[in-house]
């Protein structure tokens, strides 16, 4: 059952403070094992990937790498109805992300050409988990932005690709598929093997081993971030529907036992009504065993004094999914600086963002929305600064440049300027 904390109590302040560290992954616990896996793949390539797949999954991938043609052929096994749904979602995701395209800029100032060139990364790896559930939506939400960005080679890493995963990959425009999961898949993407050319960026959620591997290969490749347990924070005033709020909380709780179902409301009566409704809806939920543990261990409700306080709580938590079920959601959102995705009003389920609204559902978790953003086209590009001086411009700026260089004791810098003007 949701644990309710009233404003002004020690329990309220303590629970809110503890959530600042929510979802901290125990990466240190698995890091030694992950380092062994990474080194094995780095030094022995395909052989190590096969050995690790046999060890952890009791199978041998054949083929290890699928071509675009093989992906498209495998996708034919998925139903026409399901394929149509995936196509509709992909079209919406594509249209949204096309608006994120950055074409760079150029301008001239005092004879100096300045600008920024934006080009797609040459290769990106997108990871789709293959453990407790299959998420073709995650394939769309990671691969479509990469393709829109113009990445010429998008590699999907996922173990045991199923027809729905292959259909999503085909629709999204994935070029290759690596039939491997876990840290060994991340290693293959980052270092390359005989069969897998290395990529420049790795994105997508995964388990603790995947998260740890991504952190350890950062610097060899870029990553989108370290994903923790999924979470939702619903802010509800006294007019919110207890049935709708409870349904939204459970939509995250059913993901994983470690997921966070969080609520802030301005009414103790509403809090208790929602808590009762959560229990009622849990009774016949197919994934009750998972959701019940999530609600029991990570289901919290804060009863704030007013919406201003509720907004402050939301800003402190910087939630992955922020649902504003209040009379004036836009006005409240203006008071909240950090959130992965904001869902405005009673008629906007978080599930819409998961599947087909348009924005990628790969979002910062655990409060990381304070400093990071949803996955987007901008994650798959590299930027180059453009600088071009004319003869007159460098002559005019020589005193500035040589003065600053000598201020820092870098005489060669100053002479490099003077060599063009002396």
N, C-alpha and C positions, 0 to 999 in steps of 0.2 A: 504493500500500500504506500501511496505517496506520504512522505514525512513532511509535516507542516510546521513551519517556523514563523512565529509572530514577530513583527518589528519591535525592536526595543529589548529583546531578550538576548542573553549571552549565546544561546543556541543559534539564533538567527545570524549573529555576527560571526560565530565560529564556523558555521556551515558555509557561509558566503566566502570566508577566507580560505577554507579548505578547497573550494572549487577553483581557486586560482591555480591549483596544482593538479586539477582533474586530468585523468587520462595520461599522466606521465608514464610513458612506456618504460618497462623494465629492460631497456636496451642493454644495460651492463650485464645482465644475466645471460643473454644469448650472444653477446659480442665475441667471446672466444670461439664459439662454434662457427659463427658467421665468418670470422677472419680465416678460419681453416678452409671453409667452402670457397671463399673468394680467391684465396691463393691457389687452391686446387684448379679452379677453372682458369685462372690467369695463366698458370704454367702448363696445364695439360689439355685445355680446350674442350673439344667435343667429348673426348673420352671421360673427362671428369663430369661433365653434364650428364652423360649417360649413366655413369656409376652412381651419381647422387640421386638421379631419378629412380633408378632401381632400388636404392637404399630407402628412400623416403616414400615412394609411391608404388613399389613392387611392380614396376613395368619398364619396358624399354620403348622410348618414343621412336616411331618409324612412320613417316620421316620425322627428323628432328626439326627441320625447317620446311615450311610450306610456301610455295610460290603464290603469286596473285591468282593464277589460273586454278591452282588447287583449292584455294580459299573459295573462289567463286563456284567451283564444281561442288565442293562440300556443302555450300550454302543451299544448294538445290534440295537437300533433304529436309529443310525446314518448311513448315506449312506456308501456303500462300497467304493465309489470313495473318499469321504472325509476321511474315515478311512485310506485308502492307503496313502493319502497325509500326514496325521499326523504321520503314521508309518515311512515314509521316513524321515521326519524332525526329529523324535525322534532318529532314527538310527544315523543321523549325529551329533546330540547333544550328544548322548551317546559316540560316538567315540572320539569326542573332549575332553569330560570331563574325559574319561579314562586315558588320558595323564596327568591329574592333580593329579592322585593318589599318595599320599606320604606314603611310607612304613616305614618311620622312619629310625633310624640309631643306631649303636652301635660301640664303639671302646674302646681300652684299652690304658691307659696312666699311666706309673709308678705304675702298679699294681691296678689301679682304673678303674673299668668298668663304662663307661659313655654312655648315649644314650638318645633317645627320642622315646617313644612309641606313635603311632598314631592309634586311634580307632574311629569308627563312633559313633556319638551321638546315644542314645537309641531311641529317638523319635523326629521327626521334623514336624512342622505345616507349610503348604504352603497355602498362601491366594491368591485367584483369585477373582477379583471384579465381581460384578453382576449388575452394574448400567447402565451406558449409552451404554455399549457394552459388548460383551462376547469375551474373549480372550483364546481360547484353547491353543494358543501358549505359554501363560504365565504359564499354567499348566505344559507343557513340560519343559519350561526353568527353573522352580523351582524344580519340582519333579524329573526329570531325574538326575541332579547332586546329589541330596540326595540319590537316589537309587544307583547310581554309587559309592558313598562314602561308601555304605554298611549300611545305616540307616535301621534298621529292621522294623520300624513303621513310615510310612509317612502318615500324615493326611491332606487332602485337605479341606479347609474351603471355601465354596462358597454358596451363596444363590440361591435357585431355579436351581439346576443343570440341564442343558440342554443336549440333546444327544451328541453334539460335545464336551462339557466339560467332560462328562462321558467317551467318547471315548478317549480323551486325557489322562484322569486319568487312564484308564485301560491300555493304551499303555505305559504310563510312569512308571507304577508299584505302583501306590498309593494303600495303604492298607485300608484306611478308608476315609469316606467323612462326613464332618459336614455340614449339610444344614442350614447354618446361615452366615450372613455377618455383617459388621460393627464392632464397638467396642465390641459388645457382643460375636462375634466369637473369637476375639483376647483374650478376658477374659477367655472364655471356654478353649482355647488351653493353656493359661498360667497357670491358676489355677486348671483346671480340674473340671468336674461335675460328676454326677452319671453315665452319659453315655459316657463321654469323659475323658480319662486319660490324664493328663497333658503332655506337650511336653517339650523338652529342648531348642528348637530353633524355632523361627517364622520368616518366610521370605515372601517376595512378596509385590507388590504395592497395594495401596488402597486409599480411599478418606481421607479427613482431619481427620475424626473420627478414621479411622483405623491407620493413621500415629500417631495421638496423643496417642491412646491406646498402640501402640507398644512402644512408648517412655516411657510411664508410667509403663509398665510391665517389661521393661529392668532391669535386676538384679534378677528378679524372673525367667526369661528365657533370653536367648540371642536373639538378633535380627540382621537382615542384615543391617539395616540402616533406615533412615527416607526418604521416597521417596517424591520428589516434582514434579512439572510439567515436562513433557517430553521436550527435547530440542535437537536441532541439530545446529552445527556450521559448515558451509561450507567455506573452504578456496579455492578461485578460482583465477587462474591467467588469463592472457588475452586469453589463448587458450581454456578455459573451455566453454562448451556448455551452453548457457543461458537456453535452454529448459530442460536440465538434471538437472542443479542446481535448477531451479524453482520447478521442480517435487520433488526433494529431500526436499526442504524447506517445501513444502506443505504436504509431507508425515508425517511430525511431526505436522504441524499446524492442520491437521484434527483430531488429537487425542483428543484435548481439547482446550477450549477457552484460558486457561492459558498457553498453550505450547509456547515454544520459537523457532522462526525460525530466525537464526542469520547467517550473511554472512560477510566474510572479503574478499575483493578483492583488487587488485593492480591497478585497472583501473576504473576511474569514468564512462567512457563510458560503460564498462562491467556492472557496478553496475546498471546503469539506464536501460540497456538492460534486465538484470535479473528482475528488479523491474517490468518492463512492461510485461515480460513473466509470472510472478507470477499472475498479474491481469488477463491476458488472460486465464491462466489455471484455475483460480478460477471460471470463468464464468460458466463452466459446471461440476464442482466438486459436486458429490452427497452430500458431507458433507460441502458444501460451507458455510452454516450459522455458523458452528463451526470454520472452517479454516479462514474465513474472519475476525472474531473477534481476533483470535490469531495473524494474520499478522498485523492487525491494532494496537493492543495493545502491541505486543511483537516482531514484525518483525523489525529487525534492520540490517543495513548494514554499515560496516566501510570500508572506502577507505584508505588503508594503502599506505605508500610511496613505499614499496618494500616487498618482501617475508620475509625478516628478521623481519620487523615490523609486518607483518601478523602472523608470528610464535609467536612473543611476545604476541600479542593479544590473540591468541589461548591458550597460556600457562596461561595467566591471567584468562581466562574464564573457563579453565578446564572443558570442555563441556562433557555432557553425551555421545553424538554421535559427532564425529569429522570426517568430510568428506574432504579429501584432493584431490581436483580436480585441480591438478597442474602437470606440466611436470615431476617433480621428487618428487613424494610423499614420498618416503622413506627418502630422504635427508631432507625434511622439517620436517618429523616426528621426526627425531633425534634432532631437535631444540626445540621440544615441550615436556615438562616433564609430563604434566598431561592431561589425557583424559580417559573417560570410555571405549570407543571402537573407534578404528581408522579405517576408511574405505579408502583404498588406490586406487586412480585413478578414472578415468571417468567411468569405467565399474563396479564399486562396489556400488550398491545402499544400503542405510541404511536399506531398507526393507529386504535385504538378512540377515542381522544380527538379525532382528526382528523374522525371521521365521525359517531359515534352514541352515544358514552358519555353525553353530556349537556352538560358544560361547553363554552363557546365555545372554539374552537381559535384565536381571535385572542389571541395572547399576547405579552408583552414579550420582545424579543430583545436580543442583544448585551450582556447583563448588566443590562438595564433592570428586571429583576424585583427588583432591590435597592430600587426606589422606586415601581414601578407594578404593576398587577394585570391579570389576564385581563379581556377585555371582558365586561361583564355589564349587567344591568338598571340598576345604579347609574350607568352611563355615559350613560343617556338621560333622566335626571331632573334637575330643578333644585330646590334647597332654599331655603326662605324661613324666616328666624328670626321667631318670634312673641313679642312683648313687650307686655304690657298691665298698667298700674298702676292700682290703685284710689286714691281720694282719700287714704285713711289710709296706704297704702303709700308714695306719693310724699312725703307729709309726714314719715313716719318716716325715709326714705332721703335727705332733703334735705341734711343735714350731710355725708353721705358723698359725694354727687354734687357738691355745690358745692365741697367741700374738694378733691376731685380735679381739678375744672375749674380752680380758681384755682391749684392746684399747677402746672398746665401753662400758666398765663397766658391762659386762654380765658374771659374775663369774660362774654361773651355766652352761653356754655354755662351758666354758673352762674345767670345771670339768667333763662334759659329754664326752669330748674328752679323758681326762686323765684317766677316769674310764676304758677305753679300753686299756690303755697302761701302767698303773701303776702296 
